[in-house]
Amino acid sequence: MNPYVEQLTIPYQRSMTFLSYIRGPLINDWVEEQAQWLVDQVTGRVPHAKENLWATIETRFCQAYTDTAEKQKAQHNIRELKMKGDDLDTFISQFQSVAKKAGYDLDGEATLDIFQRALPYKLVANCIKFDHPVTWNDWTRATHHHQQEYIYLKERVKGREQRGGATKFQWRNALNNRNPNAMDIGRTRACTTFTDEEKRQRIQSRLCFQCNQKGHIARFCPQKHARVAETSMSSTLVITVQTNGPVSTAQKAQALIATLHVETEEVRDCFADELFSKKDFLNA
């Protein structure tokens, strides 16, 4: 509009002319509200030439247009958000800010669905499995808990590698080699059948035929009543733990190792890869 046209020099007429140019299903109600406000002002004896009439309409239009544009942009951007790396705190803060600009209720079902889709799948799965979160606060509390557990476990694995603990390479060698001297990953072998050469070597090394340790013979072995045996029927492996008392943690671990020994090398290598993988949540 040209403010120097005589009709537009009067703030009231300028405002009404301006509103007459604005059309659209999403803004018609706003235009009617502003026009009614102008009529009420002049009916209340506010002069048509009062500059505040135009200044108010101009300010309201800028606010409405800016707010609408920002809201639409936020509604688009929130669907593009993704948690990056392990930085959960930054992601939650950013999501909360964008959701507010988008006019979304944080406890709303749609908002929480968008939040879940932006998180690593296994982090969401753990939250649902163990915590059953419903509200926004439930979700932020649960994600923090499980993310901290994940980081702790990852650091444990990293620290063990740095301290010279069993590496993935050593695990692969141990699982692919039945020689009990390759790497001592348990105090007893999963299989107690020996070749003549193995028997000769054990006798020379003074190793117990039961637990692989020095200092006693099988007859006096402290573990003689806890034996792990493996049998195979068809393609199904059956592991039997024979013991006079409850099955110990070590015996359960030995039974697991026994199952790995009879698998293919590909399966054993995959097991080692999964054990040391850090590519996604829970595999660290």
KALIN-V242668 format. One record per backbone hydrogen bond with DSSP energy under -1.0 kcal/mol. CO is the residue of the C=O (numbers start at 1). NH is the residue of the N-H. Records with the same first field share a line. If there is no record, write none. Layout:
CO=NH, NH
This chain:
2=5
5=8
10=14
11=15
12=16
13=17
14=18
15=19
16=20
18=21
19=22
24=27, 28
27=31
28=32
29=33
30=34
31=35
32=36
33=37
34=38
35=39
36=40
37=41
38=42
39=43
40=44
41=46
42=45
47=50
48=12
50=53
51=55
52=56
53=57
54=58
55=59
56=60
57=61
58=62
59=63
60=64
61=65
62=66
63=67
64=68
65=69
66=70
67=71
68=72
69=73
70=74
71=75
72=76
73=77
74=78
77=80
84=87
86=88
87=91
88=92
89=93
90=94
91=95
92=96
93=97
94=98
95=99
96=100
97=101
98=102
99=104
105=108
108=112
109=113
110=114
111=115
112=116
113=117
114=118
116=119
118=83
120=124
121=125
122=126
123=127
124=128
125=129
126=130
127=131, 132
135=139
136=140
137=141
138=142
139=143
140=144
141=145
142=146
143=147
144=148
145=149
146=150
147=151
148=152
149=153
150=154
151=155
152=156
153=157
154=158
155=159
156=160
157=161
158=162
159=163
160=165
161=164
167=171
168=172
169=173
170=174
171=175
172=176
179=182
183=185
195=199
196=200
197=201
198=202
199=203
200=204
201=205
202=207
208=212
213=208
217=220
218=221
221=224
223=226
227=242
229=240
231=238
233=236
236=233
238=231
240=229
242=227
248=252
249=253
250=254
251=255
252=256
253=257
254=258
255=259
256=260
257=261
258=262
260=263
264=268
265=269
266=270
267=271
268=272
269=273
270=274
271=275
272=276
280=283
